[in-house]
Amino acid sequence: IPRCMAGTLLVHVGVDLFLEGTYDTIGKFERLEYSGIWLITIVMTIYGMNAAMIAGGISAVSTYAVQTVAYLHPIRGQMTAATLRSSKRDRGRQENEILDSQEIGRN
């Protein structure tokens, strides 16, 4: 493979990944999370991959902290298990024999 083809392939993959991470995610994340994506992108462009990993970690922890404080009651509701049906009484004779068998059933 000629070097120019490999270089073109790397540029194509790089542009595709950049657009997938920044442009395609518009509206899919909250504003704080999306700003974290751009922070990582800018830090990676200026300072490199190691600094971007650190910035990503800091961004993730700070986003988690802010969202935890913002949503104090994340559980919206509850329900009892009274409406759940057990399969214990729904099994046929053959199923119960298989489950009770020493060779192939439950131990």
LINFEN-V98247 format. One line per field, one symbol per residue. psi: psi as a letter, one per 30 degrees, with the letter a starting at -180 (. if undefined). Layout:
psi=???
This chain:
psi=kleeeeeeeeeeeeeeeeeefeefgkfflleeeeeeeeeeeeeeeefaeeeeeeeeeeeeeeeeeeeeeeififjfalllgffkkkgeffkleeeeeeefkeefak.
